[in-house]
Amino acid sequence: MESVMESNRVGGMEEFHVMRVMALAEQLEKEGMDIIHMEVGEPDFRAPDAVKNAAISAIEGGATGYTSALGLPELREKISEYYVKRYNYKVDNNRIVVTPGASGALLLALAATVDVGDGVLVTDPGYPCNRNIVRSLGAKDIPVAVTATENYQLSAGLLEKYLTADVRAAIVSTPSNPTGTVISAEELLRVYERLSVNSSILIVDEIYHGLTYEDDMETALNISDDIFVVNSFSKYFSMTGWRLGWLVVPSKMVNVVERLSQNLIIAPSTIAQYAAIACFEEEQIEIYDHRRDIFKERRDFLVKALTEIGFKIEVVPEGAFYIYADCSLFTNDSYQFCFDLIKHTGVAITPGKDFGYNNSHKYVRFAYANSMKNLRVGVSRMKEYLL
Ligand SMILES: Cc1ncc(COP(=O)(O)O)c(C=O)c1O
């Protein structure tokens, strides 16, 4: 028998299909083509100077050893204060676990609660890593086909169909990737209550909080202290590569999550943690909020422009920096469409199949993490090619 083999758990794990689009983008760029990137799911902004300087000071001052697995007490305190300022919600510092990004938070939340064979509800379309983290733990992802009718979010109505005895957890991302749509506080409460009756837990990924364009969102912690809340420095704080996020856990789960964190990661990056402390100063928050206004302007522009071209946007995204658009006026194969589009226009976008199986051949995702100038160029090239 072959000795070097992948585990069964990772056998079904697909690569990100957009990687192939990105590889083609790179090749075309080398050949001299100007590429407009609308495929990448990360802000085009970087950490403000004060944050960078805090990291440099940590390095120069030798503050580079391991921290506690739960994170620097000072950072956990800052995050707790942030909940009071942003949400008017008091969360005990002890319940805040600093993690390597939202990815680390999702991994810890799931590893702490889900057993081999358990079911975990994930939305389809939805953030693809959710199902893959679930699978890597030997649990079973259960895709819930969500549509524009329920804002591409889980709903109590959908739970009637999908919630069975073996469902241990459900993951809600709000605003969502890839749709940018949100679940209302009332619906989230109904979802939480329905799950509780089934003894299933709720994990709410709030990574795109701070990047909403109509109303400020409430945290799911307002509903219950039993909800696991995921967040990150990657998006609102523009720190993707720093690999830092956090998880708020129910009090009685702190110890188990601490043990898991000690064993799986030891501790999140110390340098990133010192930098992150500086994120919460008023000066930085003003910078982030200004960037949010820039994202809003881009969203407004792109939603209108794409609709005029003939893409169908069934729900106007309220947050994040994505538009999930129906491209069936142009194709019945959105994957192929992404390659045709980049070859003819240099516009790089992500095919729907990266986000699930639910009619994904009809959809593509546009990310507006690019300047207005570039978005305008992209739109005019698409107009020329598609109209
Ligand atoms: C919904 C969602 N959750 C989690 C993540 C992971 O983010 P992080 O960089 O914090 O690990 C992403 C990244 O795109 C995301 O879109």
The ligand as a Tripos MOL2 file, in Angstrom:
@<TRIPOS>MOLECULE
LIG
   16    16     1     0     0
SMALL
NO_CHARGES

@<TRIPOS>ATOM
      1 C1        -16.6930   35.2000    5.7300 C.3       1 LIG1
      2 C2        -15.2360   35.0510    6.0030 C.ar      1 LIG1
      3 N1        -14.8520   34.4850    7.1540 N.ar      1 LIG1
      4 C3        -13.5560   34.3050    7.4490 C.ar      1 LIG1
      5 C4        -12.5650   34.7000    6.5630 C.ar      1 LIG1
      6 C5        -11.1190   34.4620    6.9340 C.3       1 LIG1
      7 O1        -10.4890   35.6500    7.2760 O.3       1 LIG1
      8 P1         -9.1570   35.8140    8.0820 P.3       1 LIG1
      9 O2         -8.2060   36.5150    7.1820 O.co2     1 LIG1
     10 O3         -9.4980   36.6590    9.2630 O.co2     1 LIG1
     11 O4         -8.6850   34.4690    8.4920 O.co2     1 LIG1
     12 C6        -12.9080   35.3070    5.3530 C.ar      1 LIG1
     13 C7        -11.8820   35.7290    4.3900 C.2       1 LIG1
     14 O5        -12.1360   36.1490    3.2860 O.2       1 LIG1
     15 C8        -14.2900   35.4880    5.0670 C.ar      1 LIG1
     16 O6        -14.7110   36.0550    3.9210 O.3       1 LIG1
@<TRIPOS>BOND
     1     1     2 1
     2     2     3 ar
     3     2    15 ar
     4     3     4 ar
     5     4     5 ar
     6     5     6 1
     7     5    12 ar
     8     6     7 1
     9     7     8 1
    10     8     9 2
    11     8    10 1
    12     8    11 1
    13    12    13 1
    14    12    15 ar
    15    13    14 2
    16    15    16 1
@<TRIPOS>SUBSTRUCTURE
     1 LIG1         1 GROUP 0 **** ****
